[in-house]
């Protein structure tokens, strides 16, 4: 069993290059390694009581409302793992002590595993694998594999953010000023926190350049218009599938 575990970890290291930040690939490989029907990566956004997790990538069929679901710390199994920072293996959610935490209590016989996703010691999300209709389809070895994949997920999330920062001189400058030091840009920052930093920097830079309030409002309106246009194109593509 130990040799099989090492073989699968070796396969994981081979299939996920050190420079790969595709979270959907991580979810797909995790599902393949542990024999899961579905696998999803949830990442946290927000601070304090307003912090919520949402699905950032997935593999396999998910419930229709899953993509829009927001999970608070301590809410449901994912929120429980986010709060505790400990992995969890559940043979049958409805027959377990966690039945009250089931987000879909009408789904029969679901076996679940959840592992925390960490970056620099902080839990920033969860990796969940599940299968339905088969009692106890996961074991402790599978949980160890899922935890290993979660380590790769944390690295991928950090790599994705760092690539975005390095690709934007404005972002580098804003973070350097706000966080008071270029070294701070190498540490992972929650996306909503970075967005607020950029918004404040955007306002200050425009004001410093001599733009008046109306012109700054027009610039902000253009950003919203671009966002709405992008969302409309996305919804149109989804509608054609």
Secondary structure, 3 states (H helix, E strand, C coil): CHHHHHHHHHHHHHHCCCCCCCHHHHHHHHHHHHCCCEEEEEEEECCHHHCEEEEEEEECCCCCCCCCCCEECCCHHHHHHHHHCCCEEECCHHHCCCHHHCCCCCCCCEEEEEEEEEECCEEEEEEEEEEECCCCCCCHHHHHHHHHHHHHHHHHHHHHHHHHHHHCHHHHHHHHHHHCCHHHHHCCCCHHHHHHHHHHHHHHHHHHCCCCHHHHHHHHHHHHHHHHHHHHHHHHHHHHC
